[in-house]
Amino acid sequence: SLFGRRCYLWIMTPLIVSRNSTTTTTNANGITANSRAVSTTTSHSSSVTTNSSRSNNGPSIFVIRHGDRWDYNNPDWANSDTSRKGDSPLSDLGHVQALETGVFLDSILSKEGILDADAITLLCSPFLRCIQTANEILRQFRHGREKVKIKLEHSVWEMDGHDGVNHRHIRKDISQERFLYFPRIDTSHAPLFIPNLPESKEESLTRFQRVMEAIHQTYYNDCRPNNNPQVLIIVTHAAACIGIVKAATGKELHEITPAGPCSIYRLQKKTTEIDGSNNRHYWDIDPYWRIPEGLNGHMQHITNAGQVTIPWNNYGPRCPITKRSKYTGPPRSEIEGRFPHAQPEYTDST
């Protein structure tokens, strides 16, 4: 059938479909990674315009970092007698930031006429700070959108930097425990996949590529378009924000604004015509240098970003002396004005 042919072309025809086209590069910061944007090809049906990501022309993914962390403000907490040292809650400031993010996101959805909770899916890292951020965001939603459920998604959890120690209590069935305190959690949701640990930075970039491929198969499959959400919200961590944007768009790391507390990245599905009968769908994001207030690490909705939850795009190798990872984001001269409170950890080359 024609319907079956659409699915077959998407999966099996590399000359038409660029979804799995891959190039391996090593950038100036020493990171070797696959530069591969997730895109699809479908039979031509209607034209789709490609205006700014602030317009509502197609499905959108909002990738959001959690708010300010309690342990960064209270280092004694991490040294306390707890088995969950990597699972810090939000600080008081973090709750305020999440509230402001919810108000801001709700205004976007209202402006674009997305009023049905069924049109919105929210995936959330199972770490406590992300759940608190997601819950506070949903508390600010109106017009029925507050009925959106929180789906705990292990595949977008924190990048491992401690040999899996910070993740050891995050069981596959942790949603049952978290539900007792956060009733918005959907306990029926099964994670897209459970990442392997331990995990290097390079392996995390590969994981986020896999995340986007799984999201596309599950939520944006052209073979079942009626099930596709208009808006997908992902509440996650700094490294995941950068990695997911890179995986979805194929952008280089230096094209992605560092992720501060409650930073927002909007990915919008756009279309370009290949020939008279096929379209190529792809994810795009506002270029930070062209749209300063665009949704590429947007933080202008935050009144106070704090001083300790540092904006992060540091996928470079770790210095053996300082123990800090090399900065891989845009040039400092082009973005430092966006961070009036805490600056990213730049390196000598920036």
C-alpha positions in Angstrom: 0.0 0.0 0.0 1.0 3.6 -0.3 1.0 3.9 3.5 3.4 0.9 3.7 5.6 2.5 1.0 6.1 5.6 3.1 7.4 3.5 6.0 9.6 1.5 3.7 11.2 4.5 2.1 11.9 6.0 5.5 13.7 2.9 6.8 15.3 1.4 3.7 16.3 4.1 1.2 19.5 5.9 2.2 19.7 7.9 -1.0 16.4 9.6 -0.1 16.4 9.3 3.6 19.2 11.2 5.5 18.2 10.0 9.0 21.2 7.7 9.4 23.8 9.6 7.4 26.8 10.0 9.6 30.1 11.8 9.6 32.8 11.4 12.2 34.8 14.5 13.2 37.2 15.5 15.8 36.8 19.2 16.8 39.3 21.6 18.2 38.4 20.6 21.7 39.5 17.0 21.2 36.0 15.5 21.1 35.3 12.8 18.5 31.7 12.3 17.8 29.2 11.3 15.1 27.6 14.4 13.6 24.2 13.1 12.7 21.0 14.9 12.6 17.8 12.9 13.0 15.6 13.5 9.9 13.1 11.7 7.8 11.6 11.6 4.3 8.0 11.2 3.5 5.8 11.3 0.4 4.8 14.8 -0.5 1.4 15.9 0.8 1.5 19.6 1.7 4.0 22.4 2.1 5.4 23.3 5.5 6.8 26.8 6.0 10.1 27.2 8.0 9.8 30.5 9.9 11.3 31.3 13.3 11.0 28.6 15.9 8.7 30.9 17.8 5.9 30.2 15.2 3.8 27.2 15.5 4.3 25.5 12.1 4.9 21.9 13.3 5.7 19.8 16.3 8.2 21.2 18.8 10.5 19.7 21.4 11.3 21.9 24.4 14.5 20.6 26.2 14.8 22.2 29.6 17.5 21.9 32.3 16.5 21.6 35.9 16.7 24.6 38.3 19.3 25.6 40.8 20.6 22.7 43.0 20.4 22.5 46.8 23.8 20.7 47.1 25.6 23.4 45.2 24.4 25.9 47.7 24.8 23.6 50.7 27.8 21.5 50.2 27.5 19.9 53.6 24.4 18.1 52.3 26.5 16.0 49.9 28.7 15.0 52.8 25.8 13.9 55.0 24.9 10.3 55.7 22.8 9.6 52.6 22.9 6.9 50.0 21.7 9.4 47.3 24.4 12.0 47.2 24.0 12.5 43.5 20.2 13.0 43.8 20.1 16.6 45.1 16.7 18.4 45.4 16.2 21.9 44.1 17.2 24.9 46.2 14.6 27.5 47.1 15.8 29.5 44.2 15.5 26.5 41.9 11.8 26.2 42.7 11.3 29.9 41.8 13.2 29.3 38.5 11.0 26.3 37.7 7.9 28.3 38.5 9.0 31.1 36.2 9.8 28.6 33.5 6.3 27.2 33.8 4.7 30.6 33.4 6.9 31.3 30.4 6.2 28.0 28.7 2.5 28.2 29.4 2.4 31.6 27.7 4.0 30.2 24.6 1.5 27.3 24.5 -1.4 29.7 25.0 -0.2 32.0 22.3 0.2 29.1 19.8 -3.3 27.7 20.7 -2.0 24.4 22.2 -4.8 24.0 24.8 -5.3 20.2 24.9 -3.3 18.2 27.4 -3.4 15.3 25.0 -1.2 17.3 22.6 1.6 17.5 25.1 4.0 14.8 26.3 6.5 15.4 29.2 9.5 13.2 29.6 11.6 13.8 32.7 14.9 12.4 34.1 14.1 10.3 37.2 16.5 12.5 39.3 14.7 14.4 42.0 15.7 17.9 40.9 14.3 17.2 37.4 11.0 15.9 38.8 10.6 18.9 41.1 11.3 21.2 38.1 8.8 19.4 35.9 6.2 19.4 38.6 6.6 23.1 39.2 6.3 23.8 35.5 3.1 21.8 35.2 1.6 23.6 38.3 1.7 26.9 36.2 -0.1 25.4 33.2 -3.7 26.5 32.6 -6.7 25.6 30.4 -6.4 21.9 31.2 -2.7 21.6 30.3 -2.0 21.1 34.0 -3.4 17.5 33.5 -0.2 16.5 31.6 1.5 13.6 33.3 5.2 13.3 34.1 6.8 10.3 32.4 10.1 9.3 34.1 12.6 8.7 31.3 15.9 7.0 32.3 17.4 7.5 28.8 17.7 11.3 29.5 19.2 11.0 33.0 22.4 12.7 34.2 25.6 12.1 32.3 27.7 9.7 34.4 30.9 11.1 35.8 31.2 9.0 39.0 31.4 5.4 37.8 27.7 5.0 38.1 27.6 5.9 41.9 25.1 8.7 41.5 22.8 6.5 39.5 22.8 3.3 41.5 19.5 4.0 43.3 17.7 5.0 40.1 15.9 1.7 39.6 13.8 0.9 36.5 10.7 0.9 38.7 11.5 4.1 40.7 8.4 5.8 39.3 6.4 3.8 41.9 8.4 5.4 44.7 8.4 8.8 43.2 4.6 8.7 42.6 4.0 8.7 46.3 5.4 12.2 46.5 4.6 13.4 43.0 1.1 12.2 41.9 1.5 13.6 38.4 3.9 10.8 37.6 2.6 8.3 35.1 3.6 4.9 36.6 2.6 3.1 33.5 5.3 4.7 31.4 8.2 2.4 30.3 11.5 4.1 29.6 12.7 4.2 26.0 15.8 2.4 27.2 18.1 2.1 30.3 21.6 3.5 29.6 24.7 1.4 30.4 27.0 2.6 33.1 29.7 3.7 33.6 29.6 6.1 30.8 32.2 8.5 29.3 31.4 11.9 27.8 31.9 10.5 24.3 29.6 7.6 25.1 27.0 10.1 26.5 26.9 11.8 23.1 26.2 8.5 21.5 23.5 7.9 24.0 21.8 11.1 23.2 21.9 10.2 19.5 20.1 7.0 20.5 17.6 9.0 22.5 16.6 11.1 19.5 16.3 8.0 17.3 14.1 6.4 20.0 12.0 9.6 20.4 11.5 9.7 16.6 10.4 6.1 16.4 8.1 6.4 19.5 6.6 9.9 19.2 7.2 11.1 15.7 6.8 8.1 13.5 5.4 9.1 10.1 3.7 5.7 9.9 1.3 6.7 12.7 1.0 10.5 12.5 -2.2 10.6 14.5 -0.3 9.6 17.7 2.4 12.3 17.4 2.4 14.9 20.1 2.3 18.5 19.1 4.7 19.4 21.9 7.2 17.2 23.6 8.8 18.6 26.8 12.0 17.0 28.1 13.2 18.1 31.6 16.8 16.9 32.0 20.3 17.9 32.9 22.9 20.3 31.3 24.9 17.7 29.4 21.6 16.1 28.1 20.4 19.5 26.9 23.5 20.0 24.8 23.7 16.4 23.7 20.1 16.1 22.6 20.2 19.4 20.7 23.3 18.3 18.9 21.8 14.9 18.1 18.6 16.3 16.8 19.9 19.1 14.7 23.4 18.0 13.7 24.8 21.3 15.1 28.3 21.6 16.3 28.9 22.0 20.1 30.1 25.6 19.5 26.7 26.5 18.0 24.8 25.5 21.2 24.5 28.0 24.1 25.6 26.6 27.5 22.8 25.2 29.6 22.1 27.3 32.7 19.5 26.6 35.3 16.1 26.2 33.6 17.5 27.0 30.2 15.1 26.3 27.4 16.0 24.9 23.9 13.2 24.6 21.4 13.6 22.2 18.5 11.1 22.6 15.8 10.3 20.0 13.1 10.7 21.6 9.7 10.4 20.5 6.1 12.4 21.0 3.0 11.4 19.6 -0.4 13.8 17.1 -2.0 11.9 16.6 -5.3 8.4 16.8 -6.5 7.2 13.8 -4.5 9.2 13.7 -1.3 9.9 16.0 1.7 12.8 15.8 4.1 11.8 16.5 7.7 14.4 17.8 10.2 14.8 19.5 13.6 16.1 23.0 13.8 16.9 25.5 16.5 17.3 29.3 16.7 20.9 30.3 15.8 22.2 32.1 18.9 24.2 34.7 16.9 21.2 35.7 14.8 18.4 35.6 17.3 19.8 36.7 20.7 16.5 36.1 22.5 15.7 32.9 20.7 15.1 29.6 22.4 18.7 28.3 22.1 19.5 28.1 25.8 17.0 30.9 26.6 17.2 32.2 30.2 15.6 35.7 29.9 12.5 34.3 31.7 14.6 33.7 34.8 14.7 36.6 37.3 17.7 35.3 39.2 20.0 32.5 37.8 22.0 32.2 40.9 25.8 31.9 41.3 26.5 28.2 41.8 24.6 26.2 39.1 27.0 27.0 36.3 25.9 27.2 32.7 27.5 24.2 31.0 28.8 23.2 27.6 32.0 21.5 28.6 32.3 18.4 26.5 36.1 18.8 26.1 38.7 16.7 27.9 39.3 17.1 31.6 42.4 19.0 32.7 44.4 16.8 35.1 45.4 19.8 37.2 42.2 21.7 37.6 39.9 18.7 37.1 37.6 20.8 35.0 36.5 19.9 31.5 37.3 22.1 28.5 34.7 24.5 27.4 33.1 23.6 24.0 30.4 26.2 23.6 30.2 29.5 21.5 33.0 32.1 21.9 32.9 33.9 25.2 32.8 37.3 23.5 29.5 36.4 21.8 27.6 35.1 24.7 28.9 36.3 28.1 26.4 39.1 28.2 23.6 36.5 28.4 24.8 35.4 31.8 24.6 38.3 34.2 24.9 36.1 37.3 27.1 33.0 36.9 29.3 32.6 33.8 30.1 29.3 32.1 33.5 27.8 32.9 35.4 29.1 30.0 39.0 27.9 29.1 42.0 29.8 27.8 41.1 29.2 24.2 37.8 31.2 24.6 
